[in-house]
């Protein structure tokens, strides 16, 4: 492994980490400061948070993963305690996503446009979960159609697998 490659990967992981953390903060701030105050009822606000919390959790986990992975990239395996934590996330996140969907249904917003927006937010959380824990879905736009069909294993899952091989 070359030092240049490790430096380049660390830089890429830093960008990915900050990107996911910035997305987490942005979604949270926009929901709190701009969307929730404009909703017509407390049940609509509850439905908003049921859609958004699973997405925020997955994005936060992803951002922290990329930041932590900078420490072992091209040098070592994912440390066992971190691997154990992310294995638990892999099991608990679908439960959180299902709970979020149930919350949206229970506090159904009533207005069709809002229902569509909330379901889209929730679906984005599902896609992010799949991208990190099931199959890689994130590729450059120009090559997306050619690469997504290859069903590649996400980097996080490969790190979890290598941590288990010890």
C-alpha positions as CSV (number, residue, x, y, z in Angstrom):
1,X,0.0,0.0,0.0
2,X,1.4,3.4,-1.0
3,X,1.3,6.4,1.3
4,X,-0.2,8.4,-1.5
5,X,-3.1,6.0,-1.9
6,X,-3.7,6.1,1.9
7,X,-3.6,9.9,1.9
8,X,-6.0,10.0,-1.0
9,X,-8.4,7.6,0.7
10,X,-8.3,9.5,4.0
11,X,-9.1,12.7,2.1
12,X,-12.0,11.0,0.3
13,X,-13.3,9.5,3.6
14,X,-13.1,12.9,5.2
15,X,-15.2,14.4,2.4
16,X,-17.7,11.6,2.6
17,X,-17.9,11.9,6.4
18,X,-18.3,15.7,6.4
19,X,-20.9,15.3,3.6
20,X,-23.0,12.9,5.6
21,X,-22.7,14.9,8.8
22,X,-23.6,18.2,6.9
23,X,-26.6,16.4,5.4
24,X,-27.7,15.3,8.8
25,X,-27.4,18.8,10.2
26,X,-29.1,20.4,7.2
27,X,-32.1,18.1,7.3
28,X,-32.5,18.6,11.0
29,X,-32.1,22.4,10.9
30,X,-34.5,22.8,7.9
31,X,-37.1,20.5,9.5
32,X,-36.9,22.3,12.9
33,X,-36.6,25.9,11.7
34,X,-38.5,26.0,8.4
35,X,-40.8,23.0,7.9
36,X,-42.2,22.1,11.4
37,X,-43.3,25.7,12.2
38,X,-45.4,25.8,9.0
39,X,-47.3,22.6,9.6
40,X,-50.9,22.9,10.6
41,X,-51.1,20.5,13.5
42,X,-49.0,18.6,16.1
43,X,-49.8,15.3,14.3
44,X,-48.2,16.6,11.1
45,X,-45.1,17.5,13.1
46,X,-45.1,14.1,14.7
47,X,-45.4,12.5,11.2
48,X,-42.5,14.7,10.0
49,X,-40.2,13.5,12.8
50,X,-41.3,9.9,12.2
51,X,-40.1,10.2,8.6
52,X,-37.0,12.2,9.4
53,X,-35.5,10.6,12.5
54,X,-34.6,7.3,10.8
55,X,-32.9,9.2,8.0
56,X,-31.0,11.4,10.4
57,X,-29.8,8.4,12.4
58,X,-28.6,6.5,9.3
59,X,-26.8,9.7,8.0
60,X,-25.2,10.3,11.3
61,X,-24.0,6.7,11.6
62,X,-22.6,7.0,8.0
63,X,-20.8,10.2,8.7
64,X,-19.2,8.9,11.9
65,X,-18.2,5.7,10.1
66,X,-16.4,7.6,7.4
67,X,-14.6,9.7,9.9
68,X,-13.6,6.7,12.0
69,X,-12.6,4.7,8.9
70,X,-9.9,7.2,8.2
71,X,-7.9,5.7,11.1
72,X,-7.7,2.2,9.7
73,X,-8.0,2.6,5.9
74,X,-5.3,0.7,4.1
75,X,-3.5,0.1,7.4
76,X,-5.6,-2.2,9.6
77,X,-9.0,-3.7,10.1
78,X,-12.0,-2.1,11.6
79,X,-11.6,-2.4,15.4
80,X,-13.8,-5.0,16.9
81,X,-15.8,-2.7,19.3
82,X,-16.7,-0.4,16.3
83,X,-17.6,-3.4,14.2
84,X,-19.9,-4.7,17.0
85,X,-21.5,-1.3,17.2
86,X,-22.1,-1.1,13.5
87,X,-23.4,-4.7,13.4
88,X,-26.0,-3.7,16.0
89,X,-26.9,-0.6,13.8
90,X,-27.4,-3.0,10.9
91,X,-30.0,-4.9,12.9
92,X,-31.6,-2.0,14.7
93,X,-31.9,0.5,11.8
94,X,-34.6,-1.6,10.0
95,X,-36.6,-1.6,13.2
96,X,-36.2,2.2,13.4
97,X,-37.3,2.5,9.8
98,X,-40.4,0.4,10.4
99,X,-41.3,2.3,13.5
100,X,-40.9,5.5,11.5
101,X,-43.3,4.2,8.8
102,X,-45.8,3.2,11.5
103,X,-45.6,6.6,13.0
104,X,-46.3,8.2,9.6
105,X,-49.3,6.0,9.2
106,X,-50.6,6.6,12.7
107,X,-50.1,10.4,12.4
108,X,-51.1,10.5,8.7
109,X,-50.7,14.1,7.6
110,X,-54.0,14.3,5.7
111,X,-52.7,16.6,3.0
112,X,-51.6,14.7,0.0
113,X,-48.6,16.8,-0.8
114,X,-47.3,16.5,2.8
115,X,-47.9,12.7,2.8
116,X,-45.9,12.4,-0.4
117,X,-43.0,14.5,1.0
118,X,-42.9,12.5,4.2
119,X,-43.0,9.2,2.4
120,X,-40.2,10.4,0.2
121,X,-38.1,11.5,3.2
122,X,-38.7,8.1,4.8
123,X,-37.8,6.3,1.5
124,X,-34.6,8.2,1.4
125,X,-33.7,6.8,4.8
126,X,-34.4,3.3,3.4
127,X,-32.2,4.0,0.4
128,X,-29.4,5.3,2.7
129,X,-29.7,2.2,4.9
130,X,-29.5,-0.1,1.8
131,X,-26.5,1.9,0.5
132,X,-24.5,1.4,3.6
133,X,-25.6,-2.0,4.9
134,X,-26.9,-4.1,1.9
135,X,-25.7,-3.0,-1.6
136,X,-23.8,-0.1,-2.8
137,X,-26.1,2.4,-4.6
138,X,-24.0,5.5,-4.6
139,X,-21.9,6.1,-7.7
140,X,-21.0,9.1,-9.9
141,X,-24.0,10.1,-11.9
142,X,-22.4,9.5,-15.3
143,X,-21.5,5.9,-14.4
144,X,-24.5,5.1,-12.1
145,X,-26.5,2.9,-14.5
146,X,-23.4,0.9,-15.5
147,X,-22.2,0.3,-11.9
148,X,-25.4,-0.1,-9.8
149,X,-26.3,-3.3,-11.5
150,X,-23.1,-4.9,-10.3
151,X,-24.5,-5.2,-6.8
152,X,-21.3,-4.3,-5.1
153,X,-20.8,-4.8,-1.4
154,X,-20.7,-1.5,0.5
155,X,-17.4,-0.4,2.1
156,X,-18.9,-0.6,5.6
157,X,-20.0,-4.2,5.1
158,X,-16.6,-5.1,3.7
159,X,-15.0,-3.5,6.8
160,X,-17.4,-5.5,9.1
161,X,-16.5,-8.7,7.2
162,X,-12.8,-8.1,7.6
163,X,-13.2,-7.3,11.3
164,X,-14.9,-10.7,11.8
165,X,-12.1,-12.6,10.0
166,X,-9.6,-12.1,12.9
